Amino acid sequence: MILWFILLATIGIWRITYKPVIFKALNPWKAMDHLIKTKKQGFYQIGSVFLSVTGLEAVYADLGYFGRWPIRFSWFVLVFPAVLLNYLGQGALIILYPTFIDNPFYRSVPHWALTPMLVCSVIAATIASQSIISGSFSLVSQAIAMGFCVPFTVIHTSRSIIGQIYVPIINYFLLALTLAVMIGFQTSDRITDAYGVTVCSLMIITTILYMMVIRWTWLKPIWLVALFGIFLIIDLYTFAAIYATKINTGGWVAIIIAFSLFIFSFSWFYGNTRLKHYLFKNCKTNLIEDLSNQLGLKGFDCLLNGDEQSNIILTNDDDDDDDRRLKKTNKKRIQLINSEHEQPKDSISIVENLQTSISVENVEGSNLIKKNYVTIRGVGCFLTTSKKFTPYIFENFLNRTRAHQEIVIFLKIEYARMPSIDDDQRLIVRTFGNNIFHITSIFGYVETNISLFNILYLAQQLYNVPITNDESEITFFLPNETIHVNTHGWKAWLRFIPLYIYSILKQLYPGIPLNVKSV
C-alpha cells in the first residue's frame, strides 16, 4: 500500500507540473463561487464530487486493529497528501484535455505504465477490501457486546492484539452480498450511486451521534454542540444532493440493505429486552446464600482461594475470625478441550429446553410454607450469569421436580482481556455449605474450546470440590428459551414482526450465558 500511495503522489505531481493553476482548487471560496453561479447544476454535481472522500468510513472501523495514533500518522503523512496530489493532477489533466474526463485516473498514467498500474490497482483494491472486511468484523463484535446483534462466533486471530478478530458467518455474508451486488450492477460506474448514498448516510449518522456524545457523555455546553452542527449542515446539503440524483439510479439498493440490517439488529435487541422483562416479572430467583435454608441444608458462605503457599483459604463472611486453611491437592494442570473422542456425548446428561414457569408465592399470611425437596444422586451443574442469585433454570427445575441433586453447582463463565489464563488462576470457587458451590471460570479471549466437565474436574483437583469422575453422574443444565409470539390485539401486531424475527434468530442462535469481563 505504501508503494501504491507513492505512485499516486508521483503521477499527481507529474500532471500538476503541466497546469500549476490547479492549486487554486484548494481555495474553499472557489467551490462556493461555483455553486452560487451554477445553482441547480452545481447542486447536482455535489453528489458526484462527494465520491472523492469515500473510503474514509473504513478508517473508523480500523481503529480496533491499529489504534488511533497509527491511523492519524499514516493519514496525515502519507495517505492524505498522496490522494490530494493525485486528484489535483487529474484536475490539471482535464483542464488541458477536457475529453479525458471519461477516465481521468488511467488517462493521467503514461501509456507504457498502464499495465503495471492496472496490476498495482488490483492489488491495492484487494488490500483495501480487507480493511472493509476487518472493519465489518469489528462493528459486529461491538454490536454483539452491546446486545444489538446475534451472538455469532467470534474468533480472535492474535494473542497480542485483542481487536484482531474473524467472524466466519459475516465473511460468507459479505461474499454472497458482494457477488449479488456485482451481478446486479455489472459495472463499477453503476455501483457508485449506491456507494455515494451509503457513505453520505453514514457520515450524517456519525455526525449526529458525535453531537450526542458531546452533549450527554462529555456534558459540554449546548453552544459547543451547535458549533459542531455546522458540519451537520454541510452533510445534510450533500445528503440532499445525493438523494435527489442517486436514489433512482441504484441508491435504493443501499437503502434496502441498510434497512434490512437495522430490522434484524432492532429485532434482536427488542426481543432480548422483552424476554428479560418477562423473566424479571414472572420468574423467581433467590439469593444463593439463602438456598441452603430453602433446601433444608446446613450452609455457610465461604470463598475458596489459592495463596502463594499452595493453600486454600476459606473465609466465612459471617465470622471474620473463622479462617480455615486446607492444603491444596494435586496441582495437575488440566488442558481444557472439548473433544468428542475424549468426551462421548452419551456419557453426559444435558437437560435442555426447560420452559420458563411462573413462580408460586411461598408465603401464606405471615407464616412461611416449608416445602420438602427430594435429594437425588449425582451432580447438577447449572449455567448462570449471576454471582449472587440462582438462575431461572434452577428454580424451574425445583418447581417441576421438587428435587435436587446431592451436589448443586452454579457455573459462571467469564472472559478476560488477555489471550489465556493459567489453570491455577482460572477458577473462583465459593461454597455455600457442603453441597452448594458457585464456580466462576475465567478464560482468555483466544480460548474457545471449553469443556464444562473439565472445568468441574479442575475445581476438584485444585479446591476439593466433590465432583465424581463418572461423567454420567453429572447433569448439565443449559438455558434455552422458546419464544411464542402473541398475536391477540392490535398492539400485538405492531410487535409481531420484530418478535417473530427474534424468535427465529433465538432458535438459530440460542447462545449460552457467557459474560465479558475485564481482568
Beta strands, then each sheet from edge to edge (+ up, - down):
strand 1: 155-156
strand 2: 165-166
strand 3: 301-306
strand 4: 311-316
strand 5: 323-327
strand 6: 349-351
strand 7: 363-364
strand 8: 367-368
strand 9: 374-384
strand 10: 403-415
strand 11: 427-432
strand 12: 436-443
strand 13: 474-477
strand 14: 514-516
sheet 1: 1+ 2-
sheet 2: 5+ 4- 3+ 11- 12+ 10+ 9+ 13+ 6+
sheet 3: 5+ 4- 3+ 11- 12+ 10+ 14+
sheet 4: 7+ 8-
end
